[in-house]
């Protein structure tokens, strides 16, 4: 921050554009550098406040998604959480002085799906089976599991099974022709 005394303006405060640190040793940009939605993240950089309690930050985004809330801890640090439905993209901080984007993407991770139940537990080709568990979708219902991941992780040899992610805890799958016990 530079202050310039001018007779007409009394004083003028120049607020430089912020920076977001790179992910180099000793100057982490985001800590941690990866996490799933809702995970706490610290963004390190410069120009986030005047150092005396006045925040310059107008928005924080993970890719195109604005975070619901953030805290400007100091001129060099912001804390926030990964927004729901975030994808692996750079983080952007906009202040009254400008915008800074991280040079590296924040990597969004997804929980490993777990299966806690099947209903029915036996069936025939064409029959629908409901699978219950965790880690199938985000809190907003956006599926976290892709067809290849789903079939290889959960259904094993049912490679051609069609499925529908209903929620974070429920998936339905149709038993394909040629399915075997497993």
Order of alpha helices (4+ residues) and beta strands (2+ residues): beta-beta-beta-beta-beta-beta-beta-beta-beta-beta-beta-beta-beta-beta-alpha-beta-beta
